[in-house]
């Protein structure tokens, strides 16, 4: 049995998470808020660990793959070693 999801749905963002995202936007985030904000983008907004197959809908599957790509790309960049 397959389960489909609303491809436009966003998991609920708590008040501390919202504050962390806003603090990042304004350049005022603490190190903890910065990490929280990136985790929100990677895990909740892009759904990086979600299996994207939508039964019977190539378009919805493709849309979810686009969302997931963003989170996975961010993880890849965060793991890169920098020079200097």
C-alpha distances in whole Angstrom, upper triangle without the diagonal:
4,7,10,13,17,18,22,21,23,23,26,29,31,35,36,34,35,39,38,37,40,42,41,41,45,46,46,43,44,42,40,39,39,36,34,34,33,30,29,29,27,25,24,25,24,21,22,20,17,14,15,13,12,10,13,16,18,20,18,17,21,21,19,21,24,24,23,26,28,27,27,30,32,31,32,36,36,36,39,42,45,48,51
4,7,10,14,15,18,18,20,20,23,26,29,33,34,31,32,36,35,33,36,39,37,38,41,42,43,40,41,40,37,36,36,33,31,31,30,27,26,26,24,22,21,22,21,18,19,17,14,11,11,9,8,7,10,12,15,17,14,13,17,18,16,17,20,20,19,22,24,24,24,27,28,28,29,32,33,33,36,39,42,45,48
4,7,10,12,15,14,17,17,20,23,26,29,30,28,29,32,32,30,33,36,35,35,38,39,40,37,38,37,35,33,33,31,29,28,27,25,23,23,22,19,18,19,18,15,17,16,12,11,11,9,8,8,11,12,15,16,13,13,16,16,14,16,19,18,18,21,23,22,23,26,27,26,28,31,31,32,35,38,41,44,47
4,7,9,12,12,14,15,18,21,24,28,29,26,27,31,30,28,31,34,33,33,36,37,38,36,37,36,34,32,32,30,28,27,26,24,22,21,20,18,17,17,16,14,16,15,11,10,9,8,6,7,10,10,12,13,10,10,14,13,11,14,17,16,16,19,21,20,21,24,25,25,27,30,30,31,34,37,40,43,46
4,6,9,8,11,12,15,18,21,24,26,23,23,27,27,25,28,30,29,29,33,34,35,32,34,33,31,29,29,27,25,24,23,21,19,18,18,16,14,14,14,12,14,14,10,11,9,10,8,10,13,12,14,13,9,10,13,12,10,13,15,13,14,17,18,18,20,22,23,23,26,28,28,30,32,36,38,41,44
4,5,5,9,11,14,17,20,23,25,22,22,26,26,23,26,29,28,27,31,32,33,31,33,33,30,28,28,27,24,23,23,21,18,18,18,16,14,13,13,12,15,16,13,13,11,12,10,12,14,12,14,13,9,11,13,11,10,14,15,13,14,18,18,18,20,23,23,24,26,28,28,30,33,36,38,41,44
4,6,9,11,14,17,20,23,25,21,21,25,25,22,24,27,26,25,29,30,32,30,32,31,29,27,26,25,23,21,21,19,17,16,16,15,12,11,11,10,13,14,11,12,9,11,9,12,14,11,12,10,7,9,10,7,6,10,11,9,11,14,15,15,17,19,20,21,23,25,26,28,30,33,35,38,41
4,7,10,13,15,18,21,23,19,19,22,22,20,22,25,24,23,26,28,29,28,30,30,28,25,25,24,22,20,20,19,16,14,15,15,12,10,11,11,14,16,14,15,13,14,13,16,17,14,15,13,10,12,13,9,9,12,12,10,13,15,15,16,18,20,20,22,24,25,26,28,30,34,35,38,40
4,7,9,12,15,18,20,17,17,20,20,18,20,24,23,22,26,27,28,26,28,28,26,23,23,23,20,18,19,17,14,14,15,13,10,9,11,10,14,15,13,15,13,15,14,17,19,17,18,16,12,14,15,12,11,14,14,11,13,17,16,16,19,21,20,22,24,25,26,28,30,34,35,38,41
4,6,8,12,15,16,13,13,17,17,15,17,20,19,19,22,24,25,23,24,24,22,20,20,19,16,15,15,14,10,10,12,10,7,6,9,9,13,14,13,15,14,17,17,20,22,20,20,18,15,16,17,14,12,15,15,11,13,16,15,14,17,19,18,19,22,23,23,25,28,31,32,36,38
4,6,10,13,14,12,12,16,16,15,17,20,19,20,23,24,24,22,23,23,21,18,19,18,15,14,15,13,9,11,12,9,6,7,10,9,13,13,12,15,15,18,18,21,24,22,23,21,17,18,19,17,14,17,17,13,14,17,16,15,18,20,19,19,23,24,23,25,28,31,32,36,38
4,6,10,12,10,10,14,14,13,16,18,19,19,22,23,23,21,22,22,20,17,18,18,14,14,15,14,10,12,14,12,8,10,13,13,16,17,16,19,19,22,21,25,27,25,26,24,21,22,23,20,18,20,20,17,17,21,19,17,21,23,21,21,25,26,24,27,30,33,34,37,39
4,7,8,6,6,10,10,10,12,14,15,16,18,20,19,17,18,19,16,14,15,15,11,11,13,12,8,11,13,11,8,10,13,13,16,17,17,21,21,24,24,27,30,28,28,26,23,24,25,21,19,22,21,17,18,21,18,17,20,22,19,20,24,24,22,25,28,30,31,35,36
4,6,5,6,9,10,11,12,14,15,17,19,20,19,16,17,18,15,13,15,15,11,11,14,13,10,13,15,14,11,13,17,16,19,20,20,24,24,27,27,31,33,31,32,30,27,27,28,25,23,25,25,21,21,24,22,19,23,24,22,22,26,26,24,27,30,32,33,36,37
4,5,5,6,9,10,11,12,14,15,16,18,16,15,16,17,15,12,15,16,12,12,15,15,12,15,18,17,14,15,19,20,22,23,24,27,28,31,31,34,36,34,35,33,30,30,31,28,26,28,27,23,24,26,24,22,25,26,23,24,28,27,25,28,31,33,33,36,37
4,5,5,6,9,10,10,12,14,15,16,14,12,12,14,11,9,12,12,9,10,13,13,11,14,17,16,14,16,19,19,21,22,24,27,28,31,32,35,38,36,36,34,31,31,32,29,26,28,27,23,24,26,23,21,24,25,22,22,26,25,23,25,28,30,30,33,34
4,5,5,6,9,10,11,12,14,15,14,11,13,13,11,8,10,10,7,7,10,10,7,10,13,12,11,12,15,16,18,19,20,24,25,28,29,32,34,32,32,30,27,28,28,25,23,24,23,20,20,22,19,17,20,21,18,19,23,22,20,23,25,27,28,31,32
4,5,5,6,9,10,11,12,14,13,12,14,15,13,10,12,13,10,8,12,12,9,11,15,14,12,12,16,17,19,21,22,26,26,29,29,33,35,32,33,30,27,28,28,25,23,25,23,20,21,23,20,18,22,22,20,21,24,23,22,25,27,29,29,33,33
4,5,5,6,9,10,10,12,10,9,11,13,12,8,10,12,10,9,13,14,12,14,17,17,15,16,19,20,22,24,25,29,29,32,33,36,38,36,36,34,31,31,31,28,26,28,26,23,24,25,22,20,24,24,21,22,25,24,22,25,27,29,29,32,32
4,5,5,6,9,10,10,9,6,8,10,8,5,7,9,7,6,9,10,9,11,14,15,14,14,17,18,20,22,23,27,27,31,32,35,38,35,35,33,30,30,30,27,25,26,24,21,22,23,19,18,21,21,18,19,22,21,18,22,24,25,25,28,29
4,5,5,6,9,10,10,8,11,12,11,8,8,10,8,5,8,10,8,9,12,14,12,12,15,17,18,21,22,25,25,29,30,33,35,32,32,30,27,28,27,24,22,24,22,18,19,20,17,16,19,19,16,17,21,19,18,21,23,25,25,28,28
4,5,5,6,9,9,8,11,14,13,9,10,13,11,9,12,14,12,13,16,17,16,15,18,20,22,24,25,29,28,32,32,36,38,35,35,32,30,30,30,26,25,26,24,21,22,23,20,19,22,22,19,21,24,22,21,24,26,27,27,30,30
4,5,5,6,5,5,8,11,11,7,8,12,11,9,12,14,13,14,17,19,18,17,20,22,23,25,27,31,31,34,35,39,41,38,37,35,32,33,32,29,28,29,26,23,24,25,21,20,23,23,19,21,24,22,20,23,25,26,25,28,28
4,5,5,6,5,8,10,11,7,6,10,10,7,9,12,12,12,15,17,16,16,18,20,21,23,25,29,29,32,33,37,39,36,35,33,31,31,30,27,25,26,24,21,22,22,18,17,20,19,16,18,20,18,16,20,21,23,22,24,25
4,6,8,8,12,13,14,11,10,13,13,10,12,15,13,13,16,18,17,16,18,21,22,25,26,29,29,32,33,37,38,35,34,32,30,30,29,26,25,26,23,21,22,22,18,18,21,20,17,19,22,19,18,22,23,25,24,26,27
4,6,8,11,14,15,12,11,15,15,12,15,18,17,16,20,22,21,20,22,24,25,28,30,33,33,36,37,40,42,39,38,35,33,34,33,30,29,30,27,24,26,26,22,22,25,23,20,23,25,22,21,25,25,26,25,27,27
4,6,9,11,13,11,10,13,14,12,14,17,17,17,19,22,21,20,22,25,25,28,30,33,33,37,38,41,43,40,39,37,35,35,33,31,30,30,27,25,26,26,22,21,24,22,19,21,23,20,19,22,23,24,22,24,24
4,7,10,11,9,9,13,13,12,14,17,17,18,20,22,22,21,23,26,26,29,31,34,34,38,39,43,45,42,41,39,36,37,36,33,31,32,30,27,28,28,24,23,26,25,21,23,25,22,20,24,25,25,24,26,25
4,6,8,5,6,9,10,9,11,14,14,15,17,19,19,19,21,23,23,26,28,31,32,35,37,40,42,40,39,37,35,34,34,31,29,30,28,25,25,25,22,20,23,22,19,20,22,20,18,21,22,23,22,25,24
4,5,5,6,9,10,10,12,14,15,17,18,20,20,21,23,24,24,26,29,32,33,37,38,42,44,42,41,39,37,36,35,33,31,31,30,27,26,27,24,22,24,23,20,20,23,21,18,20,22,22,22,24,24
4,6,5,6,9,10,11,13,14,16,17,18,19,20,21,23,22,24,27,30,31,35,37,40,43,40,40,38,36,35,34,32,30,30,28,25,25,25,22,20,21,21,17,17,20,18,15,17,19,19,19,21,21
4,5,5,6,9,10,11,12,14,15,16,17,19,20,21,21,22,25,28,30,33,35,38,41,39,38,37,34,33,33,31,28,29,28,24,24,24,22,19,21,21,18,17,20,19,15,18,20,21,21,24,24
4,5,5,6,9,10,10,12,14,15,15,16,18,19,20,22,24,28,28,32,33,37,39,37,37,35,32,32,31,29,27,27,26,23,22,23,20,18,20,20,17,17,20,19,16,19,21,22,22,25,25
4,5,5,6,9,10,11,12,14,15,15,17,18,18,20,23,26,27,31,32,36,38,36,35,33,31,30,29,27,25,25,24,21,20,21,17,15,18,17,14,14,17,15,13,16,18,19,19,22,22
4,5,5,6,9,10,11,12,13,14,15,16,16,18,20,24,25,29,30,34,37,34,34,32,30,29,28,26,24,24,23,20,19,19,16,14,16,16,12,12,15,14,11,14,16,17,18,21,22
4,5,5,6,9,10,10,11,13,14,15,15,17,19,23,24,27,29,32,35,33,32,31,28,27,27,25,22,23,22,19,18,19,17,14,16,17,14,14,17,17,14,16,19,21,22,25,26
4,5,5,6,9,10,10,10,12,14,15,17,19,22,23,27,28,31,34,31,31,29,26,26,25,23,21,21,20,17,17,18,14,12,15,16,12,13,17,16,13,17,19,21,21,25,26
4,5,5,6,8,10,10,11,12,12,14,17,20,21,25,26,30,32,30,29,27,25,24,23,21,19,19,18,15,14,15,12,9,12,12,9,9,13,12,10,13,15,18,18,22,23
4,5,5,6,8,9,10,10,10,12,14,18,19,23,24,28,31,28,28,26,24,23,23,21,18,18,18,14,13,15,12,9,12,13,10,10,13,14,11,14,17,19,21,24,26
4,6,5,5,6,8,9,10,12,14,18,18,22,23,27,29,27,27,25,22,22,22,19,17,18,17,13,13,15,12,10,13,14,12,12,16,16,14,17,20,22,24,27,29
4,6,6,5,6,8,9,12,13,17,17,20,22,25,28,25,24,22,20,19,19,16,14,15,14,10,10,12,9,7,11,11,9,10,14,14,13,16,18,21,22,26,27
4,6,6,5,6,6,9,11,14,15,18,20,24,26,24,23,22,19,18,18,16,13,13,13,9,8,10,8,4,7,9,7,8,11,12,11,13,16,19,21,24,27
4,6,6,5,6,7,9,13,14,17,19,22,25,23,23,22,19,18,18,16,13,14,14,11,9,12,10,7,10,12,11,10,14,15,14,16,19,22,24,28,30
4,6,5,8,9,10,14,14,17,18,22,24,22,22,21,18,17,18,15,13,14,14,10,10,13,12,9,12,15,13,14,17,18,17,19,22,25,27,30,32
4,6,8,11,11,14,14,17,18,21,23,21,21,19,16,16,16,13,11,13,12,8,9,11,9,8,12,13,12,13,17,17,17,19,22,25,26,30,32
4,5,9,9,12,11,15,16,20,22,19,18,17,14,13,13,11,8,9,8,5,5,8,6,5,8,10,10,11,14,15,15,18,20,23,25,28,31
4,6,5,9,9,13,14,18,20,18,18,17,14,13,13,12,8,9,10,7,6,9,9,7,9,12,12,12,15,17,17,18,21,24,26,30,32
4,6,9,9,13,15,19,21,20,19,18,15,14,14,13,9,9,10,8,5,7,8,5,6,9,10,9,12,14,14,15,18,21,23,27,30
4,7,9,12,15,18,21,20,19,19,16,14,15,15,11,11,13,11,7,10,11,9,9,12,13,11,14,16,16,17,20,23,25,29,32
4,6,9,11,14,17,16,16,16,13,11,13,13,9,9,12,10,7,11,12,11,11,14,15,14,17,19,19,20,23,26,29,32,35
4,6,9,12,15,14,14,15,12,9,12,12,9,9,12,11,9,12,14,13,13,16,18,17,18,21,22,22,25,28,31,34,37
4,6,10,12,11,10,11,8,6,8,9,5,6,9,9,8,11,13,13,13,16,18,18,19,22,23,23,25,29,31,35,38
4,6,9,8,8,10,8,5,8,10,8,8,12,12,12,14,17,17,16,19,21,21,22,25,26,27,29,32,35,38,41
4,6,6,7,9,6,5,9,10,9,10,13,14,14,16,18,19,19,22,24,24,25,28,29,30,32,35,38,41,44
4,6,8,10,9,8,12,13,12,14,17,17,17,19,22,22,23,25,27,27,28,31,32,33,35,39,41,44,47
4,7,9,9,9,12,13,14,15,18,19,19,21,24,24,25,27,29,30,30,33,34,35,37,41,43,46,49
4,5,5,6,9,10,11,12,14,16,17,18,21,22,22,24,26,27,28,30,32,33,35,38,40,44,47
4,6,5,6,9,10,10,12,14,15,16,19,20,21,22,25,26,26,28,30,31,32,36,38,41,44
4,5,5,6,9,10,11,13,14,15,17,19,20,21,23,25,26,27,29,31,32,36,37,40,43
4,5,5,6,9,10,11,12,14,16,17,18,20,22,23,24,26,28,29,31,35,36,39,42
4,5,5,6,9,10,10,12,15,16,16,18,20,21,22,24,26,27,28,32,34,37,40
4,5,5,6,9,10,10,13,15,15,16,19,20,21,22,25,26,27,31,32,35,38
4,5,5,7,9,10,11,13,15,16,18,19,20,22,24,25,27,30,32,35,38
4,5,5,6,9,10,11,12,14,16,17,18,20,22,23,25,29,30,34,37
4,5,5,6,9,10,10,12,14,15,16,18,20,21,22,26,28,31,34
4,5,5,7,9,10,11,13,15,15,17,19,20,22,25,26,30,33
4,5,6,7,9,10,11,13,15,16,17,19,21,25,26,29,32
4,5,5,6,9,10,11,12,14,16,17,19,23,24,28,31
4,6,5,6,8,10,10,12,14,15,17,20,22,25,28
4,6,5,6,9,10,11,12,14,16,19,20,24,27
4,5,5,6,9,10,11,13,15,18,20,23,26
4,5,5,6,9,10,11,13,16,18,22,25
4,5,5,6,9,10,11,15,16,19,22
4,5,5,6,9,10,14,15,18,21
4,5,5,6,9,12,14,18,21
4,6,5,7,10,13,16,19
4,5,5,9,10,13,16
4,6,8,10,14,16
4,6,9,13,15
4,6,10,13
4,7,10
4,7
4
